[in-house]
């Protein structure tokens, strides 16, 4: 049986992150939408770091391929809002890996944990936000994470009912 992790085509063990001993993201059992979100976030971060629009294009194409047109548009918008909030409210560097890498950094894991905690118990989100923001200011991050979580939950609901990501909105 093919899993979404097989379809995403992660890099193999020979990457630098693997040699550095970083954990594999498959150990955290992310949903398809969460996995796509992580790679889209990596590309949006890379776009901001390099001012190269090819990262944006790659994120859009990847999200469309795996989540469908409408879900991709919403995911790109919410991830961009999240990255902008992260850049404003985090006062230290954010370490991330390249698009498609099978591993995950501690900063990326903090981001994914905060995203998963959004919409749940507020104390869990508070703890995750403090670790993620590494500052006292995280109102924008909280709002961005809540919106992103809502978008991912909506995608998961459509996937459950239709059997394919994005339902009938999937582009062919």
Secondary structure, 3 states (H helix, E strand, C coil): CCCHHHHHCCCCCCCHHHHCCCCEHHHHCCCHHHHHHHHHHHHHHHHHHHCCHHHHHHHHHHHHHHHCHHHHHHHHHHHHHHHHHHHHHCCCCCCCCCCCCCECCHHHHHHHHHHHHCCCCHHHHHHHHHHHHCCCCCHHHHHHHHHHHHHHHHHHHHHHHHCCCCHHHCCC
